[in-house]
Amino acid sequence: MFRTVCFVAFLVTVVVVTVNLGTPCGAADYDVYLLAGQSNMDGRGRVSELPAEDQRSPMNRVIIFYRNVSGSSDGWQSLVPGFSIPPKYKGELPSPTFGPEIGFAHSMMQRHPDRQFALIKGSKGGTSLRADWKPGIASDPESQGPRYRDFIETIRKATQQLIDRGDQFQFRALLWHQGESDAKSKTEIYQQQLTHLIQRIREDVGVADLPVVVGEVFDNGQRDNVRAATQAVAADHPGVALVSSEGTTTSDPGTHFDAPSQLLLGKRYAEAMNVLLANQP
């Protein structure tokens, strides 16, 4: 299902366009994917450990709009590894690290050779769903966590630039990877919070059945509640799928996925996404 939409009055009014009138010559048509979460969505995989040259090269059919508290892509850019800001990094983008977007984009390009992709990525390490990403109430920004407000603002800025360029776009899905900072939450509490987040993102982008893929945090034996909650949300809600972290490895003691695992997770996100999209009416 394709939806071409534009934002009016800060993500409140959504206009569904069925006929493309007056689109400038050379304008593009993008499938938009939203990427949000904490450090493993931001990415701590080392670019220097990518096994293939083409994985380090710009992707000619994928652009990214990245925004982090510590820096941003400064508008839309061709996707390359490095739209990630690791701790204490003070340099420019692209940085030496990457997230699941690289494996995801390569897999999606292979599966859909006729499509162009736009990734809107908002991520920050060490952030919680209970506070930082709290979605709150749509009409009350003060009830929302700072990272949620930032992400909605990032979506607004990114899509407005597409509109200004004359491009067409369709919201296709949300990719969410987070949970380490909520590891002490009770299963039912995190489950409720994640369900609320999904509902609110769908509301704010105006797509009631927006597909969502949630990723598991690494199983270090101390995050059973969050892992169980994530699995339950995927199992209990139509249009939500789970990406397993089984078989992954980390570059530190049990938290941050290394480069091979980031690529693997990105591929799994794409596989789960294609199943969800195929099942849409």
VMD Tcl script that draws the C-alpha trace (Angstrom):
set ca {
  {0.00 0.00 0.00}
  {1.51 3.31 -1.08}
  {0.63 6.61 0.55}
  {1.86 9.95 -0.73}
  {1.42 12.51 2.00}
  {2.46 15.99 2.93}
  {2.58 17.65 6.33}
  {0.47 20.68 7.08}
  {0.48 22.52 10.41}
  {3.13 20.39 12.11}
  {1.95 16.85 11.54}
  {-1.66 17.56 12.40}
  {-3.38 17.54 9.02}
  {-2.49 14.80 6.59}
  {-3.51 15.20 2.95}
  {-3.70 12.03 0.90}
  {-2.67 12.70 -2.70}
  {-4.01 10.40 -5.35}
  {-2.99 12.41 -8.40}
  {0.43 13.96 -8.88}
  {-0.13 17.42 -10.38}
  {2.65 19.79 -11.28}
  {5.56 17.74 -9.93}
  {8.80 19.33 -11.14}
  {10.72 17.48 -13.81}
  {13.27 15.17 -12.24}
  {11.46 14.89 -8.89}
  {11.82 11.59 -7.06}
  {9.33 9.23 -5.44}
  {10.58 7.80 -2.14}
  {9.56 5.05 0.23}
  {10.14 6.63 3.66}
  {11.28 4.49 6.58}
  {11.50 5.88 10.12}
  {14.37 4.63 12.31}
  {14.33 5.39 16.03}
  {15.85 4.18 19.27}
  {18.98 4.31 21.36}
  {22.61 3.31 20.85}
  {22.09 0.12 18.86}
  {19.83 1.98 16.44}
  {22.30 4.85 16.31}
  {24.95 2.18 15.72}
  {28.30 1.22 17.19}
  {29.43 -1.07 14.38}
  {32.85 -0.04 13.04}
  {32.89 1.16 9.45}
  {36.45 -0.15 9.14}
  {35.11 -3.67 9.74}
  {32.64 -3.68 6.86}
  {33.62 -6.65 4.70}
  {32.81 -5.29 1.23}
  {33.77 -2.09 -0.60}
  {30.23 -1.54 -1.90}
  {29.00 -1.42 1.70}
  {31.18 1.65 2.27}
  {30.16 3.44 -0.94}
  {27.26 5.90 -1.35}
  {24.00 4.19 -2.25}
  {22.51 5.70 -5.37}
  {18.90 4.89 -4.45}
  {18.96 5.65 -0.72}
  {19.07 8.99 1.07}
  {19.13 9.67 4.81}
  {18.05 12.51 7.08}
  {19.81 11.93 10.40}
  {19.33 13.94 13.57}
  {20.95 13.33 16.93}
  {21.21 15.59 19.96}
  {24.95 15.87 19.23}
  {24.73 16.55 15.49}
  {22.89 15.95 12.24}
  {23.30 15.16 8.55}
  {22.51 18.80 7.69}
  {19.61 17.82 5.45}
  {19.21 14.88 3.12}
  {22.38 13.03 2.14}
  {23.20 9.94 0.13}
  {23.42 7.01 2.51}
  {26.90 5.88 3.47}
  {28.06 4.23 6.71}
  {28.66 6.78 9.44}
  {25.35 8.47 10.28}
  {25.94 7.67 13.93}
  {27.50 9.61 16.80}
  {29.30 7.40 19.31}
  {30.15 8.64 22.82}
  {32.71 11.46 23.00}
  {32.85 11.77 19.21}
  {33.48 15.39 18.21}
  {34.19 14.99 14.50}
  {32.07 15.49 11.43}
  {29.69 13.09 9.75}
  {30.03 10.49 8.43}
  {31.57 9.08 11.60}
  {33.52 5.83 12.11}
  {30.38 3.91 13.21}
  {27.10 2.75 11.66}
  {23.77 1.18 12.57}
  {21.31 -1.30 11.04}
  {20.45 1.05 8.19}
  {23.31 -0.24 6.02}
  {22.25 -3.88 5.98}
  {18.62 -2.82 5.78}
  {19.13 -0.54 2.79}
  {21.22 -3.03 0.82}
  {18.62 -5.75 1.37}
  {15.72 -3.49 0.44}
  {17.46 -2.34 -2.74}
  {18.04 -5.92 -3.78}
  {14.43 -6.86 -3.11}
  {12.95 -3.74 -4.72}
  {15.19 -2.70 -7.64}
  {12.61 -0.21 -8.94}
  {12.20 1.77 -5.71}
  {14.02 4.69 -4.09}
  {14.36 4.90 -0.32}
  {14.49 7.75 2.19}
  {15.51 6.98 5.78}
  {14.60 9.38 8.59}
  {16.78 8.42 11.53}
  {16.53 9.84 15.04}
  {18.53 7.99 17.67}
  {20.46 8.65 20.87}
  {22.42 6.30 23.09}
  {21.45 5.84 26.73}
  {17.85 6.99 26.30}
  {14.80 5.38 27.89}
  {11.28 4.76 26.66}
  {9.82 5.55 30.07}
  {11.16 9.14 29.99}
  {13.18 10.23 26.94}
  {10.92 8.58 24.33}
  {7.68 8.94 26.27}
  {5.10 9.75 23.55}
  {2.67 11.52 25.86}
  {-0.43 13.17 24.45}
  {-0.59 14.50 20.89}
  {-1.95 17.90 21.88}
  {0.40 18.33 24.84}
  {4.12 18.50 23.96}
  {4.96 19.00 27.63}
  {3.69 15.48 28.30}
  {6.20 14.05 25.82}
  {9.80 13.06 26.38}
  {12.51 15.20 24.73}
  {13.63 12.49 22.31}
  {10.07 11.86 21.16}
  {9.56 15.56 20.51}
  {12.89 15.68 18.67}
  {11.94 12.72 16.51}
  {8.60 14.21 15.49}
  {10.40 17.45 14.69}
  {12.96 15.48 12.66}
  {10.19 13.85 10.64}
  {8.59 17.24 10.02}
  {11.85 18.85 8.90}
  {12.80 15.92 6.69}
  {9.47 15.62 4.93}
  {9.18 19.37 4.47}
  {12.48 19.32 2.60}
  {11.13 16.60 0.32}
  {8.02 18.66 -0.30}
  {10.09 21.78 -1.02}
  {12.13 19.80 -3.55}
  {8.97 18.63 -5.28}
  {9.55 15.00 -4.35}
  {6.77 12.53 -3.64}
  {7.00 10.17 -0.66}
  {5.17 7.39 1.13}
  {5.52 6.47 4.79}
  {6.24 2.78 4.71}
  {7.20 1.72 8.24}
  {8.90 2.38 11.57}
  {12.02 0.49 12.69}
  {12.53 0.62 16.49}
  {15.50 -0.68 18.46}
  {15.75 0.25 22.12}
  {15.47 -1.25 25.58}
  {18.79 -1.40 27.37}
  {17.95 1.70 29.43}
  {14.63 0.16 30.44}
  {16.05 -3.24 31.38}
  {14.76 -2.94 34.95}
  {11.20 -2.22 33.86}
  {8.55 -4.83 34.48}
  {7.49 -6.73 31.37}
  {3.92 -5.46 31.41}
  {5.06 -1.85 31.91}
  {7.48 -1.86 28.99}
  {4.89 -3.66 26.87}
  {2.36 -0.91 27.58}
  {4.91 1.82 26.89}
  {6.02 0.32 23.58}
  {2.42 -0.19 22.47}
  {1.69 3.44 23.29}
  {4.75 4.60 21.34}
  {3.62 2.69 18.25}
  {0.11 4.12 18.51}
  {1.39 7.66 18.86}
  {3.86 7.43 15.98}
  {1.05 6.17 13.79}
  {-1.10 9.09 14.90}
  {1.59 11.68 14.34}
  {2.42 10.55 10.81}
  {-1.23 10.01 9.95}
  {-0.96 6.33 8.98}
  {-3.17 4.24 11.26}
  {-1.78 0.91 10.10}
  {1.86 1.91 9.67}
  {3.95 -1.30 9.79}
  {6.41 -1.51 12.68}
  {9.44 -3.74 13.17}
  {10.97 -3.89 16.66}
  {14.41 -5.30 17.35}
  {15.46 -7.38 20.32}
  {18.18 -6.14 22.61}
  {21.16 -8.45 23.04}
  {20.52 -11.34 25.41}
  {23.09 -10.87 28.17}
  {20.87 -12.53 30.78}
  {19.88 -9.22 32.39}
  {17.17 -7.97 30.00}
  {14.62 -10.76 30.09}
  {11.74 -8.41 30.95}
  {12.35 -6.09 28.01}
  {12.93 -8.96 25.62}
  {9.69 -10.63 26.73}
  {7.79 -7.37 26.37}
  {9.15 -6.75 22.88}
  {8.22 -10.26 21.81}
  {4.71 -9.85 23.24}
  {4.06 -6.58 21.43}
  {5.04 -8.15 18.11}
  {2.92 -11.22 18.78}
  {-0.18 -9.37 19.96}
  {-0.48 -6.52 17.46}
  {-1.26 -6.70 13.73}
  {1.30 -4.97 11.59}
  {4.12 -5.37 14.13}
  {7.03 -7.78 13.60}
  {10.03 -8.81 15.68}
  {13.70 -8.93 14.72}
  {15.54 -11.53 16.76}
  {19.02 -10.88 18.11}
  {19.77 -14.61 18.20}
  {23.25 -15.40 16.92}
  {24.53 -11.83 17.23}
  {27.76 -10.73 18.87}
  {28.86 -7.53 20.57}
  {31.99 -5.42 20.52}
  {31.80 -4.89 24.28}
  {30.55 -7.06 27.16}
  {27.03 -7.79 25.99}
  {25.52 -4.49 24.83}
  {26.60 -3.00 21.50}
  {26.33 -5.06 18.33}
  {29.53 -5.33 16.32}
  {29.75 -4.66 12.57}
  {28.77 -8.16 11.36}
  {25.80 -8.22 13.73}
  {24.63 -4.77 12.67}
  {24.63 -5.98 9.07}
  {22.77 -9.13 10.09}
  {20.16 -7.17 12.03}
  {19.67 -4.79 9.12}
  {19.03 -7.75 6.84}
  {16.57 -9.19 9.34}
  {14.76 -5.85 9.54}
  {14.38 -5.94 5.75}
  {13.14 -9.54 5.76}
  {10.54 -8.79 8.44}
  {9.55 -5.61 6.63}
  {8.94 -7.39 3.37}
  {6.65 -9.88 5.10}
  {4.64 -7.06 6.68}
  {4.35 -5.15 3.42}
  {3.29 -8.28 1.56}
  {0.50 -8.85 4.07}
  {-0.95 -5.36 3.76}
  {-4.38 -5.15 2.12}
}
mol new
graphics top color blue
foreach p $ca { graphics top sphere $p radius 0.5 }
foreach p [lrange $ca 0 end-1] q [lrange $ca 1 end] { graphics top cylinder $p $q radius 0.2 }
display resetview
